[in-house]
Amino acid sequence: MAYPVYPNNQFYTQELQSMRDRIDNQLRQIQQNQVQQQMPQPITQNFQLATNPTNNELESKYANSIDDVKNTFVMKTGLFINKDFSTLWIKDVTGKIKTYSLEEVIEMDDKDKEILDLKKQIKEMKGLISNGYDDTNVVEPVKEQKSTRVQNSKRSNAK
């Protein structure tokens, strides 16, 4: 291996000094990186005490029992309902809880209402018949009807 030949000793010394400075700088950078990596990073914790604010006036949530409602913190009036929609709890910010029992209201159109009314009338009539309803007091207007019978004076040719 051949080494470079420097005619001037001062030039050779400067070259060595610059190499040493570069190496020292590289070592300093490596040491700084290692120190920064060993330093613990600052711990950042964010505590969110409430849900994101919205313009809604009510909170709502499914609940299995009144105990779930009691153990839930509310920032505004909260509606809690069980999964089968039979019970509703309303909890205000003071912790007061009201309980309601729910039943489904089925909307009926005119035909459904008429059918229901007719079924009710049939049931009432069956009740009257089974109680021995006496229709002798009922006055009905008499209508004149033409007889469809053959007069007695006429003979029939049938044998």
C-alpha positions in Angstrom: 0.0 0.0 0.0 1.4 3.3 -1.0 1.1 6.4 1.3 0.8 9.8 -0.2 4.0 11.7 -0.2 3.8 15.2 1.1 6.6 17.5 0.1 5.7 20.0 2.8 5.5 18.8 6.4 3.2 21.7 7.4 0.7 20.7 4.7 0.8 17.1 6.1 0.1 18.4 9.6 -2.9 20.5 8.4 -4.3 17.5 6.6 -4.1 15.3 9.7 -5.6 18.1 11.9 -8.6 18.5 9.5 -9.1 14.7 9.6 -9.0 14.7 13.3 -11.5 17.6 13.5 -13.9 15.7 11.2 -13.6 12.6 13.3 -14.1 14.5 16.5 -17.3 16.2 15.1 -18.7 12.8 14.0 -18.0 11.3 17.5 -19.7 14.3 19.1 -22.8 13.9 16.9 -23.0 10.2 17.7 -22.6 10.8 21.4 -25.3 13.5 21.3 -27.7 11.2 19.5 -27.1 8.5 22.1 -27.7 10.9 25.0 -30.9 12.1 23.4 -32.1 8.5 22.9 -31.3 7.6 26.5 -33.2 10.6 27.9 -36.7 9.7 28.8 -39.3 11.3 26.6 -41.8 13.5 28.5 -45.0 11.8 29.3 -48.1 13.4 27.9 -51.5 12.5 29.2 -54.8 13.9 28.1 -57.8 13.4 30.3 -61.2 13.7 28.7 -63.7 14.0 31.4 -66.7 14.4 29.1 -67.7 13.6 25.6 -67.2 16.0 22.9 -69.6 18.9 23.3 -72.5 18.9 20.9 -75.6 21.0 20.5 -77.8 18.1 21.6 -79.7 18.7 24.8 -79.9 15.0 25.7 -77.5 12.1 26.0 -78.8 8.6 25.3 -77.5 5.1 26.0 -78.6 1.5 26.3 -78.8 0.2 29.9 -79.5 -3.3 31.3 -80.8 -2.2 34.6 -81.3 0.8 36.9 -77.9 0.0 38.4 -76.3 0.8 35.0 -78.2 4.1 35.1 -77.1 4.9 38.6 -73.4 4.2 37.9 -73.3 6.4 34.7 -72.2 10.0 35.0 -74.2 12.5 32.9 -73.3 16.1 31.9 -76.8 16.8 30.7 -80.2 15.0 30.8 -79.6 11.4 29.9 -82.1 8.9 28.4 -81.4 5.2 29.1 -83.5 2.4 27.5 -83.2 -1.3 27.8 -82.6 -3.4 24.7 -86.2 -4.7 24.4 -87.6 -1.1 24.6 -89.8 -1.9 27.5 -88.3 0.5 30.1 -87.0 4.1 29.9 -85.0 5.8 32.5 -84.4 9.6 32.5 -81.5 10.9 34.6 -80.8 14.6 35.1 -77.5 16.2 36.1 -78.4 16.2 39.8 -78.7 12.4 39.7 -82.5 12.2 40.0 -83.8 9.2 38.0 -87.4 8.7 36.6 -88.5 5.3 35.4 -91.1 4.8 32.7 -92.7 1.6 31.3 -93.2 1.7 27.5 -95.5 0.0 25.1 -95.6 0.2 21.3 -98.4 2.3 19.7 -99.3 0.8 16.3 -100.7 3.4 13.9 -103.9 2.2 12.2 -105.3 3.4 8.9 -109.1 3.8 8.3 -109.6 0.2 7.2 -107.9 -1.2 10.4 -110.1 1.1 12.5 -113.2 -0.1 10.8 -112.2 -3.7 11.2 -111.6 -3.2 14.9 -114.9 -1.4 15.3 -116.8 -4.2 13.5 -115.1 -6.9 15.7 -116.1 -4.9 18.8 -119.7 -4.8 17.6 -119.7 -8.6 16.8 -118.4 -9.3 20.3 -121.1 -7.1 21.9 -123.8 -9.0 19.8 -122.4 -12.4 20.9 -122.6 -11.2 24.5 -126.2 -10.1 24.1 -127.2 -13.4 22.5 -125.5 -15.5 25.1 -127.3 -13.5 27.9 -130.7 -14.4 26.4 -131.4 -11.1 24.7 -135.2 -10.5 24.3 -136.1 -8.7 21.1 -139.8 -8.4 21.8 -139.4 -4.8 22.9 -137.6 -3.8 19.8 -139.9 -1.9 17.4 -139.0 -2.2 13.8 -140.9 -0.4 11.0 -143.0 -2.8 8.9 -142.3 -2.7 5.2 -144.8 -3.7 2.6 -143.6 -6.6 0.6 -145.2 -8.2 -2.4 -146.0 -11.8 -1.9 -144.3 -14.3 -4.2 -146.8 -17.0 -3.5 -149.2 -18.2 -6.1 -152.8 -17.3 -5.4 -155.1 -20.2 -4.3 -157.6 -19.5 -7.0 -155.3 -20.4 -9.7 -154.6 -24.0 -10.5 -151.4 -25.4 -11.5 -151.2 -27.9 -14.4 -148.7 -30.0 -12.8 -149.7 -33.6 -12.1 
